[in-house]
Amino acid sequence: MQTGTGNYPSERTGPQVDSRIQHEIGKHLSAHYDDIVNEPVPDKFMQLLEKRAIRDAKDIGAANGRFKALRDDLLASIPNLRAFAVSLTGSSERADDVSCRRPS
């Protein structure tokens, strides 16, 4: 085993295993777990994943609805914001630099 010099954060973690030993350990672990990795995913787990995917899709749909409502509210307030910008700057040209027009 080697220890780091402490000059780098990765070296401050303590003793390190030689890369050849790491490679050998990896080969043994791969040989041991190859059968498990290649097994099909259990039906119960697939059902849970499908339920989660459906729930996530519903959550995304609800969030999209909230964002659309926020966008619509912001777009509706643009004329008032522009009028406020005109009152602050005293110039509609300068106010246009501060605000934007509602897209057509």
DAPE-V308086 format. One record per backbone hydrogen bond with DSSP energy under -0.5 kcal/mol. CO is the residue of the C=O (numbers start at 1). NH is the residue of the N-H. Records with the same first field share a line. If there is no record, write none. Layout:
# DAPE-V308086
CO = NH / NH
This chain:
# DAPE-V308086
2 = 16
8 = 11 / 12
9 = 12
10 = 13
11 = 4 / 14
16 = 2
18 = 22
19 = 23
20 = 24
21 = 25
22 = 26
23 = 27
24 = 28
25 = 29
26 = 30
27 = 31
28 = 32
29 = 33
30 = 34
33 = 37
34 = 38
35 = 39
36 = 39
42 = 46
43 = 47
44 = 48
45 = 49
46 = 50
47 = 51
48 = 52
49 = 53
50 = 54
51 = 55
52 = 56
53 = 57
54 = 58
55 = 59
56 = 60
57 = 61
58 = 62
59 = 63
60 = 64
61 = 65
62 = 66
63 = 67
64 = 68
65 = 69
66 = 70
67 = 71
68 = 72
69 = 73
70 = 74
71 = 75
72 = 76
73 = 77
74 = 78
75 = 78
77 = 81
78 = 82
79 = 83
80 = 84
81 = 85
82 = 86
83 = 87
84 = 88
85 = 89
86 = 90
91 = 95
92 = 96
93 = 97
94 = 98
95 = 98 / 99
